[in-house]
């Protein structure tokens, strides 16, 4: 363990892989530990395109936020399961187009909160909330949301590459139930952004789900199928180009042809208006 790991190991579990830190490593970040790197290497053995998918997903988030601000007039965002701060966070993207944009990040990972409080709360139009993304009432009734989010103004709720971290349950903690609850709290004209990891290959779905279940100590959901993600959107009006591999959502650079794309799994989803 290096000195940085020693300094924080008394407050953060560096021995159990964290989804946020694994994602950080996949994006080329440095806020990760040996356990995270080892889990990522195992993940890459099952799904070799994982690192590429992480970067594609980050680019999708950047495009979505920019398009929602510039083309649809959205000025407030609620980012569920925000993960570790990296380059071009939601508020930085949005505020480049309009400095008045407001963003509340929601996460309950200790390392995300530790970094977020110094990195994300860099102006009075951003805040990070320590809350489980499934606790909708607590989120919407929290001080940061009441302070920054106008309940009478359209907003965007982001669930970008996080729903596969949630288990299927028979209660209000189920991912589909969470989406329905959030949709009920959004003002008219708001937008829902959802994407998650999907695969047509049962071996990939089961292999990754088992690996992450073991690695994270049971704090993960599962890789799903396109039809399941489609159901999350219910009767919302999905914007063009529909629900797609995130590479194909309004790309601003040439996209890879089919023969050069991942065949094991993809980030799949889109944007809908309520």
N, C-alpha and C positions, 0 to 999 in steps of 0.2 A: 504494500500500500504506500503510495507516495505521500508527501507532506500535506498536500491539499486534502487528500482523502482523510488523513488523520485528524485534520482540524475540524471537520464537520461530521465525522462518523458517529459522534455522540448524540447527534440530533437527527441524522438521516441514515436510513438503512442502505449502506452501500453494497451489501452482500446479496440482496434480493434485487433482480432486475426491475427497472422501472420503465414503463412504456414511454414516458416522456424522455427519459435519458437515452433509451434505445433509438428513438426517433431523432434525437439530437445527434447521435453517432452516425446514423444513416445519412443525415444531412451534412456531415463533415464537421460537426461541432466538437467541442472539447469538454462539455459539461456532462461527462459520463464516466463510468467506472468499469473495472475488470468484469464484474458480473454482467453488466449491460453489453459489453463488447463480446463476451462469450456467448450470450444468448443470441445476439445478432448473427454471429458466425453460424450457429446452429440453424437459425432461421434461413440464412442464405443457402444452406445445404438443401433445405426443403423447397424453397422458392427463390431461385437465384436472382430474380428481377427485383427483389425487395428494395434495394437501395435506389434503383432507378424510379420505382414507384413512389418512394418517399419524396424525391425531388420533383416528380411530376405533380404530386399532390400539393406541394408548397407553391408551385407555379400556378396551379388552379386557384388556390386561395387568393393569390395576388391578383389574378385576372378578375375573379368574382367581385372582390371588394372594389376594385377600380371601376368595373362596369356598373355596379350598383350605385356608386356615388355619381359617376359622370353621366350615365345614361338613364338612371331611374330616380335620381334625386334623393337617395338614402343618405342620411346624415347621422344615424345612430346604429350601433352594432352591439350584439350580445354574443360573445364568443364562448361556446360551451366546450370545456376540455381544451383550454388554449395551449397547453404544453409549454415547454421552455421557450423563453424569448430567443429569437434569432434575428437575422437581418430581415428587414421588411415585415414587421409585425402589422397587424390589422390597422392599428391607429396611424402608423407611419404611412401606409399606402393610402388610407382614406384622407388623411390630413394634407397629403401632397396635393390632392385635388381640391380639398376644401378644409382649411385649418379649423373650421368650426365643428368638424365631425367628432362625435363622442363614442367611446368604446369602453365596455365593461368586459373584462376577461374573467372566466369562471374556471377554477381548478381547485383540487384539494390535495395535490401532490406537494409534500413539504419542500422539495427542491425547486419546484415551479414557483411556489409562493415566495421563497427566499430570494430568488433571482427577479421575480416579477415586481416585487415591491421596490426594487432599486432601478429596474430597467423599464418596466411598463408604465409605472406611475410617474412619468417624466413631465407631465403637464396636468393642468386641472381639468382636462377633458378625457382622461383615461383613469381607470381603476382596476385593481384585481381583487376578486372576491374569493375568499376561502369557503368553498361550498361544493358539495357533490352535485354534478350536473343534473342528476335526477331529481333533486329537491326543488322543483319548479316554484312552489309558493315562497320558499325561503329566498330564492334568487330574486324574484320579482318584487318581494317586499323588503329587500335589503337596502341599507343606506346608500351604497354606491349606485344601485339601479334607480332608486327614487331621486337621487341627486342628479344623475347624468342622463337618464332616459325619460323622455317626454311620453307619457302613456297615450297622448292624443295624436302623436306623429308617427307615421310609418317607420319601421325599423327592419333590420335584418337579424335573424337568429341563425347562428352558424353552428353546424354539427359536422365539422370537416374532419374526416378520418378518425372519428371517435366512437361511433356506435358499435363497431366491432369490439370495443373494450367493455361493452355492457352485456351482461348475461340476459338470456331470455328467462322471464319469470311469469308467474300467474297473477301478479299484482301490479300496483302503480309504478313499480320500478322497471317494468319491461320497457325496452327501447321504443316500441310503437306507442305505448301509453305516454311516455315522456314527450314524444313529438306531438301527440294530440293535445296534451296539457299546455305545452308551450304555444301551440297554434291558437288555443283558446284565449291566451293572455296577450297575444299580439294585436296591435291596433289594425284597423282596416287598411288595406293597401300594403301591408308588410310582406316581407320575403323570408322564405325558409331555404337554407342552403344545406344539403345533405349529400355526403358521399362516404362510402366505406369500402373495405376490402371485400371483393367477391371472387369466386372461382367456379368454373364449370367442372373442375376436377375434384371428385370426392377425396382423393388421396391428399391433395393439397389442403382442402378445407379441414379435413380431420387431422392431418399432420401438424399444421400450423396451430390449430386450436389446442391440440394436446400439448405441444411444446410451450405455448404461451401460458396455458393453464398451470403447468408445472413450474415454469420459470418464475411466474409472478405470484405464486402461492395462492392461486385460485381467484385472482382479481382481474380476470379477463373474460371476454364474451366468446365470440366465435366468428370465423369467416363465413359469410352468408352467400346467397345466390341473388342474381339480379332481381328476380321476382319478389324477393323479400324486401329489398330496398325500395322497389317500386311501390309496394304496399304502404310504406311509411308516408308517402306523399298523399295518400287518400284521394280526395277530390280537389286538391289544390291545382291551380293552373300552372303547369310546368312551362317555363320559358324555353324558347328555341336555343339550342338544337335538341331539346328533350333530355332524357336520361341517357348518359353515355359514359364511355371511358373518359376520365377527366382530361385526357390529352385532347379530346375532340370538342371540349366545351370552349367555344369562341377563341380558338388559338390565335396568338399574335405572332407566331413563328411557324415555319413549315413543320408539319407533323410527320412522324414516322409512317412509312407504308406498312400495311398489315404484316408482311413477311418479316419485318424487323421489330415487331412488337412482342411484349411478354405474352407467353402462352400459359403460364402457370396461374397468375391471378392479376387483377387490375383494381385500381380505385375507380369506383363507378357511382354515378349520381348526377346531381344537377341542381337547378334553382327553380323555385316555384313561388308564385304570388298567391296570397290567401284571398 
